[in-house]
Amino acid sequence: MLMVAMMVMFVASMAAASAANFCLGMLKLSWHSAARIQALHTAEAGVEAAMYAFNRQLASGDGWVGWTVGTNGTFTVTKSLYGVSASASLASTFNVQADTNTLTITSRGTLANSRYANADRTVEVVLKAEAKSTPSPFEWGLLSKDKLNIVGNPLCLSYDSSRGAYGAGNSSTNCDVGSMGQRDDAITGGGAAQSYGDAAVAPGGDVDVNHIFWTGKLTRNLDVDFPDVAPPRTNMTRAAINNATTTINIAGSTYIGVPSIGLVNKTLTIAGNGDVVIYVQGTLSVGTAATIRYAPSAGGIISVKMFLNGNVDINGDLNTDGIPANLQMFGTTTCQTLDCQANNSKSMVIYAPQAQIDLSGNATIQGAIIGNVIRVNGNFDFRYDEALANLEIPTNQQKPLKYFVKNWMERY
C-alpha cells in the first residue's frame, strides 16, 4: 500500500514538474514574442524619424540637425524612447542610418534586458520622391498661413454659386476655417463669432479661444501649401488710375498693366465681354463712395483677375455680378497688407499669402479669403463659396516633393 502511495506521489510530482516547465516555457515564449514586437515598433519609430528628416530637409533644409554626419551622404542617430536611458532595463532604443544617395533607411530597434536577453529587430525601407499632394487652399473659407483671429459678431456660412445666389435652398454649413501656424494661438476667437463648419490646425499648432466658435470638429493635421503668385508679363498699357472716373473696355482676353489704382468718390467701370487681367504694380485703394463696377454687354460675362504688388485698401463698393470667381485678387510676395471693410456687399476671392488681411464692417462678403494673418472683426456675414474649392493659383512654382515608402522589409 505504501509503495502504491509513493508511486502515485512520484507520478504526481513528475506531472507537476512537467506542467511547471511547460508554463515556464510558455511564459518565456510570451515574453520573447512581446519583446520582439516592442523591438519592431521601436525600429518603425526610427523609420518615421528618418522619413521626417528626409522631408524636412526638402522643405526647410534643416532635416538632419541632431544627426551624426557620416560618409557618402549618410546620417545616423541613436535615440531612446519615452525619455528612458538607453542603459536602463527595458529601454527601447533605435539606431538609424539614412543614406541620402540610395534613399535607404536602416533602423534597428532594441528592447534592452527584455527579461532574458536583448530583443532586436531591423527594418530596411527604400524611399521614392513624388510630388506632394495637398488640398487646395480654396477648400477653406478662411485660411491663414500663420494666424487666424475671429472676434466681434461675424456669422460664417457657405453656399454654392454654381447653383445660384445665396438663399433658401442654397445655404450650407461648410464654412471651414484653418491655420497652418506653428503656434499655440494659430486660431483665436472671441465675442459672439459663429462659424458653421470645421476648424483645422497643423501639427504643432493649437487654438486659444474664449469660446468654440466653429460648429463642426477640430482636426490637428492640416497640411496645405501656399505657393507664391506669379504675376503676368504685361506691358504698361495705361497711366495710373488716380481719382478719375474711368472705363476699361474689354473684348475677349485682355491684359492691362497700371502703376496704381486710387479711387475716392469715383468709379472704375469694366465694360464689355470677356476676361481681363489687371496687373497693379503699386497700391490699390477703393475709398469711401468709390466703386469698381462691371457693365457687361448683352449676354456677356466679365471675369477679372487682379495681381497686386502693393498694399490694398477696399472701403468702397465692388459692384460686380455677385459671383466670387469673377473677381479674383492675388497678392504677390510684396503685397503685405490688405484692409477690406464690408460696409456694402462684396463678392470676391482673395489670395495673398504674405499679407495681413483685416476684414471688418456690417454687410456681407462672399467668396474665400486666404492670407498670412487674417483678422476678422465686425458684424458682417461671411459666405464661403463652395464652387471655389478647386480654383487654381497662378504660380510658377512646381508642387513640392515629398518622400514616400517604395519598399519595406523586415530583415531579421
Protein Blocks (a to p, Z undefined) as FASTA:
>chain_A
ZZmmmmmmmmmmmmmmmmmmmmmmmmmmmmmmmmmmmmmmmmmmmmmmmmmmmmmmmmno
pmmgoiacdeehiacddddehhiafkbghiacddddddfklopacdddddehehjaccdd
dddddddddddddddfklpfbdcfkbccdehjddcddddfknoccdehiacffbccddfb
dcfklpgcehjbdceddddddehiacddfbdfbfbdcdfkbccddddddddddddfbdcd
ehiacddddehjaddddfbdcdehiacddededddddddfbdcdddehiacdddddehia
cddddddfbdcddfbdcddehpakloccdddfklmbdcdddfbccddddddfkbccdded
jbdcedddddfbdcdedjbdcdddfklmmpccddfbdcddddddfbdcdfZZ
